[in-house]
Amino acid sequence: MDDIVKQAMAKWPSVPHCYGWLALDARGAWRMRDERAQHLGLPGDKLNQPALVGFINRNYGVDERGCWYFQNGPQRVYLELEAAPYIARTDPQQGLLVQTGAALGALDGAWLGTDGALVFQSGTVMARLDDRDLAQAMQALEFDGRPATDEDLLGWMAGGEGELVLRYKQQRVGVERIDAAEVPARFGFVLSPAALKQA
């Protein structure tokens, strides 16, 4: 967290939290959601200004409820998550990078959702793979010791037998099935802090 943010939090400790105005989409883009976007359920405008995106990346965190936020000076801006708190992209040199620019280290687990999404865990970081990189990641899957085919994956996702493994750097990580609807609860994050606040 930036020092200027820590100083602002100390100076103004009781600033009300903000909900609904910022989102992270399923491709790792931060989006500003004005009142119209919130009212109509639109994704909002993609933030492209490098300094602002960098500021959000450095001051991104999670509270004890599993609600993710951007600490904007003294104000906590809670995020609406389209898919997950981190979105990973493949990088030829570093392997997997999340939207904040951090590289994922060794993987502790990998899951393939009923929606076809790949999900990874590395330490405390849970990330969903950007769908634009899915075809490339599928080339790193093995089924029963050989490259996985589309038929292998479809059969496995339908409950068929066999071992699905992801090759990542020097690792061979077993892939588990997961119901897409269970991902937030399984990894302890809240997709919509605004909805939680209203409930």
C-alpha positions in Angstrom: 0.0 0.0 0.0 1.3 3.5 -0.9 2.6 5.6 2.0 0.3 8.5 1.0 -2.7 6.2 1.4 -1.6 5.0 4.8 -1.2 8.7 5.9 -4.7 9.6 4.6 -6.2 6.6 6.4 -4.6 7.7 9.7 -5.7 11.3 9.2 -9.3 10.5 8.2 -10.2 7.1 9.8 -13.9 7.4 9.5 -14.5 8.1 5.8 -17.6 6.0 4.6 -16.9 3.1 2.3 -18.0 3.3 -1.3 -19.8 0.4 -3.1 -20.6 -0.3 -6.8 -18.5 2.3 -8.5 -15.5 0.1 -9.4 -15.4 -3.4 -11.0 -12.9 -6.0 -12.1 -14.1 -7.8 -15.3 -13.3 -11.4 -16.3 -10.4 -10.2 -18.5 -8.6 -8.3 -15.7 -9.7 -4.8 -16.6 -10.7 -2.2 -14.0 -14.0 -0.5 -14.8 -15.5 2.7 -13.5 -19.3 2.3 -13.1 -21.3 5.5 -12.9 -24.9 5.6 -11.6 -26.3 4.7 -15.0 -24.0 1.7 -15.4 -24.9 0.5 -11.9 -28.6 1.0 -12.5 -28.6 -0.8 -15.9 -26.2 -3.5 -14.8 -23.6 -2.5 -17.3 -19.9 -3.3 -17.0 -18.8 0.4 -17.0 -15.9 2.2 -18.7 -12.5 0.5 -18.9 -9.8 2.4 -17.1 -6.8 2.9 -19.3 -4.8 5.7 -17.6 -1.5 4.0 -16.5 -1.0 6.0 -13.4 -4.5 5.4 -12.1 -4.4 1.7 -13.0 -1.0 1.4 -11.2 -2.4 3.2 -8.1 -5.3 0.7 -8.0 -3.0 -2.2 -8.4 -0.8 -1.1 -5.5 -3.6 -0.5 -3.2 -5.8 -3.5 -3.8 -6.8 -5.7 -0.8 -9.4 -7.8 0.9 -11.3 -7.5 4.1 -12.2 -10.2 6.6 -15.5 -11.0 4.8 -13.7 -11.8 1.5 -14.8 -8.5 -0.1 -12.1 -7.0 -2.3 -11.5 -3.3 -2.4 -9.2 -0.5 -3.6 -8.0 1.8 -0.8 -8.4 5.3 -2.3 -6.7 7.5 0.3 -8.9 7.3 3.3 -11.8 5.7 1.5 -12.3 2.0 0.8 -13.8 1.5 -2.6 -15.4 -2.0 -2.7 -15.2 -3.9 -6.1 -17.8 -5.8 -8.0 -16.0 -8.9 -9.3 -17.3 -10.4 -12.6 -15.4 -13.6 -12.0 -12.6 -13.6 -9.4 -10.3 -11.3 -7.4 -7.4 -12.0 -9.7 -7.4 -12.6 -13.5 -4.3 -14.4 -14.9 -2.8 -14.0 -18.3 -0.1 -16.2 -19.8 3.4 -14.7 -20.3 6.2 -16.4 -22.2 8.9 -15.5 -19.7 7.1 -15.5 -16.3 4.3 -18.0 -16.8 1.1 -16.6 -15.3 0.7 -12.9 -14.5 -2.3 -11.4 -12.7 -3.9 -8.1 -13.5 -1.8 -6.3 -10.9 1.4 -7.3 -12.8 2.5 -9.9 -10.2 3.7 -13.3 -11.4 2.2 -16.4 -9.9 4.8 -18.6 -8.3 4.4 -22.4 -7.9 0.8 -23.6 -8.2 -0.8 -25.2 -5.2 -3.8 -26.3 -7.2 -5.7 -26.0 -10.5 -9.4 -26.5 -11.2 -11.5 -26.7 -14.4 -14.9 -25.3 -13.9 -18.2 -26.5 -15.3 -18.2 -23.2 -17.3 -14.9 -24.2 -18.9 -12.8 -21.7 -16.9 -9.4 -22.6 -15.5 -8.8 -21.5 -11.9 -5.4 -21.5 -10.1 -4.2 -21.1 -6.6 -0.7 -20.0 -5.6 -0.3 -19.3 -1.9 -3.0 -16.9 -0.9 -3.7 -15.8 -4.5 -6.6 -17.4 -6.4 -6.8 -16.5 -10.1 -9.1 -17.3 -13.0 -7.5 -17.5 -16.4 -8.5 -14.9 -18.9 -10.6 -16.7 -21.5 -8.4 -15.3 -24.4 -5.6 -17.5 -23.0 -7.6 -20.6 -22.5 -6.7 -22.3 -25.9 -3.0 -21.8 -25.1 -3.4 -23.2 -21.6 -5.3 -26.2 -22.8 -2.1 -27.2 -24.8 -0.4 -27.7 -21.4 -3.0 -30.3 -20.2 -2.3 -34.0 -20.1 -4.9 -36.7 -19.8 -3.6 -40.0 -18.4 0.0 -39.1 -19.4 -0.6 -37.9 -22.9 -1.7 -34.5 -24.4 -5.4 -34.0 -23.6 -7.8 -33.9 -26.6 -11.1 -32.1 -26.7 -12.9 -35.5 -26.4 -10.8 -36.3 -23.3 -11.8 -33.0 -21.7 -15.4 -33.2 -22.5 -15.6 -36.8 -21.1 -13.7 -35.8 -18.0 -15.8 -32.8 -17.3 -18.9 -35.0 -17.7 -17.6 -37.1 -14.8 -15.5 -39.6 -16.7 -12.5 -41.3 -15.2 -8.9 -40.4 -15.8 -6.2 -38.1 -14.5 -6.0 -34.5 -15.8 -2.7 -32.7 -15.2 -1.5 -29.2 -16.0 2.2 -28.7 -16.9 3.3 -25.4 -15.5 6.9 -24.4 -15.5 8.7 -27.3 -13.8 5.4 -28.6 -12.2 2.8 -31.2 -13.0 -0.3 -30.0 -11.2 -3.3 -32.2 -10.8 -6.5 -30.6 -12.1 -9.8 -31.0 -10.2 -13.4 -30.4 -11.3 -15.3 -27.6 -9.7 -18.9 -26.3 -10.2 -18.6 -22.7 -11.4 -21.2 -21.6 -8.9 -19.2 -22.9 -6.0 -15.9 -21.0 -6.9 -16.6 -17.9 -4.7 -17.4 -20.0 -1.6 -14.6 -22.5 -2.2 -12.0 -19.7 -2.4 -13.6 -17.3 0.1 -14.4 -14.2 -1.9 -17.5 -12.1 -2.5 -18.5 -11.2 -6.1 -20.7 -8.3 -5.1 -20.0 -6.5 -1.8 -22.8 -4.0 -2.8 -25.3 -6.9 -2.8 -23.9 -8.2 0.5 -24.3 -4.8 2.0 -27.9 -4.5 0.9 -28.8 -8.0 2.2 
